[in-house]
Amino acid sequence: MCVGFFGIQIGFGLQNANTSRIFQTLGAEVDNLAILWIAAPLTGLIVQPIIGHFSDRTWTPLGRRRPYFLFGAIATTIALIFMPNAPILWMAAATLWIMDAAINVTMEPFRAFVGDNLPEEQRATGYAMQSFFIGTGAVFASCLPWLLAQMGVANTAPEGIVPDSVRISFYVGAAAMLTAVLWTVVSTREYTPEQIDAFEAARALPQDDRSTLRSAKAYLTGGLTWLLVGVGAAALVWMLRDQAAALPTGTIDWRTAVGQELYVLAGFIGGFGLLQMVVALMRGAGRSNGLSEIFDDIFAMPQTMRGLAVVQFFSWFALFAMWIYTTAAVTAVHYGSSDTTSAAYNTGADWVGVLFGIYNGVAALTAFALPVLARRTGRTGAHAIALALGGLGLIGLFLIRDPALLWLPMIGVGIAWASIVSMPYAILSGAVPGRKMGLYMGVFNIFIVVPQLVAATLLGLMLNALFQGQAIWALVVGGASFFIAAGFSLRVKEARP
């Protein structure tokens, strides 16, 4: 069941370790990296709940989850081949959008797939197995440019051209990803909807009570509030940008601090309100569809899921800070170069790929230790310990200035990553009905996507306003976010059916 995740993580690993490098090669400035990355969280926010909703209702000769594995993998493969060949920056950003949509189509049903096929007592181990394949896939992907460079493939290129070591890595990754996903599609089977219902009948989980659904009036009131806040925030950003030249600069360059990416955050807030108002109209007319079901589940989620939402927010904010800024931070601070055509920059960027491979390798090696730890401390306690080690790791990247020793803090990051991609799903799968596993996993993804969206819109602003644009401080902010997530993890109440 989990071999396909090896392929998915190859795609994610190549994206995470090399997208900022490709963007900088095509002319992107460091303080614009976050806004260019915004395609990824926006795409996940839209795609995953929709795919979860429809995969719950799909039944074909390939089952209900596997058709999404297959078509998503084919689209991802095409995007991986095109990404390093994008001739200009906006085409690379557009390809990132397409690639992330395709990866999300493939990935979201995989989370529900494990929950579908395993009983409660095996799910922690099942998601740990998924974590193992995530780690090994990412090690393979992250180290590919470095390995090819060691084999003599060109590691530098003229200005505006992606080096051959990166391009060939994407080709190899595309082939490996498609092969791994096809293995899972061909070699697995799924329980029918009738069998899933029979399993659910034996579980002591509360059934849906349609009488407690959020009313049309509540949706209208809440939607109007969110819409007004979004419009007000956009107006405030416009006003500040319009008056930026007249504001005192001092140690803060307000002309760059009040960035246009804040419009995206305001648009997200207003859009969430507008969608609630649409649901209110449908509820008032007695109509129901996928959109209304998704919103009903957002507002009626189990208490366990609410607690995990906060943990996920701070965990993924930290991860997104690391993915966006590690290349820029390490090359500038540890290798002393921001020139993408220089040997120093490309050596540092390759080393970042190796560091990402190390944390993923640690995740693969420690994945099966987490269920053992969870039996002693509880799943939430084990997750808190792992997140705290991740916080120490990110701050360690700031404190250690010898690049040869940067692998040490990545051990903590790897342990945190192993837990982030397994433990919350094991906790959640025991708190939701199996016949709606896909939808709940998709809704749960909102709490992964929103922090990435916030990070993409605010990190660039924060660096400009507070840290003179120095990317290394984004890693410190990420470390603090990991510590906050660890504290909230201890407050999550696990469901025990």
Number of C-alpha atoms within 10 A of each C-alpha: 18 24 22 28 28 26 30 30 28 30 29 20 28 26 22 22 27 26 23 25 24 26 25 22 22 20 14 16 13 19 22 18 21 26 21 24 25 22 22 22 25 20 20 26 24 17 20 29 26 20 23 27 23 18 23 20 15 15 16 9 7 16 18 22 30 27 20 25 27 20 14 23 30 18 19 26 22 18 24 26 19 19 24 24 15 19 14 14 18 14 14 22 22 16 21 24 21 21 28 26 25 25 28 28 27 29 23 26 30 24 25 25 20 22 27 26 17 14 14 18 10 15 23 27 20 24 27 28 21 25 30 28 26 31 33 24 31 32 28 24 33 33 24 25 30 23 16 17 19 12 10 9 16 14 20 20 17 11 14 17 19 25 22 18 23 24 20 17 24 28 17 15 27 24 16 22 25 24 17 20 25 19 15 18 21 11 9 12 14 16 13 13 18 10 12 16 14 11 15 15 12 8 13 10 16 11 10 11 8 8 7 9 15 16 15 20 14 13 24 22 16 17 24 19 15 23 24 15 17 24 17 14 19 21 14 15 19 17 12 17 19 12 12 17 13 11 13 11 12 7 10 15 17 21 19 17 21 22 21 16 22 21 19 19 21 22 18 19 21 24 17 16 24 22 20 25 23 17 26 24 16 16 20 13 10 9 11 11 10 13 16 18 14 20 19 18 18 16 12 16 16 15 14 19 27 17 17 24 21 18 29 25 22 25 30 24 26 28 24 27 26 24 20 27 23 25 26 26 27 25 26 19 18 21 19 13 19 21 15 24 20 14 15 18 24 24 17 24 26 27 23 26 26 23 23 28 27 25 28 33 26 24 32 26 17 22 29 20 16 21 25 15 15 16 11 10 14 14 24 22 20 23 27 25 20 24 33 23 22 31 28 20 29 29 20 22 26 20 12 14 14 11 16 10 12 21 21 16 24 26 23 23 31 29 29 29 27 32 28 21 20 26 24 23 25 24 23 20 24 22 23 23 23 23 19 18 25 31 29 27 25 27 24 25 23 22 22 23 25 21 22 29 25 21 28 29 25 20 28 26 24 19 19 22 19 14 15 14 19 18 27 26 22 27 27 23 20 26 32 19 25 32 23 20 26 26 16 18 25 18 15 21 15 18 16 10 11
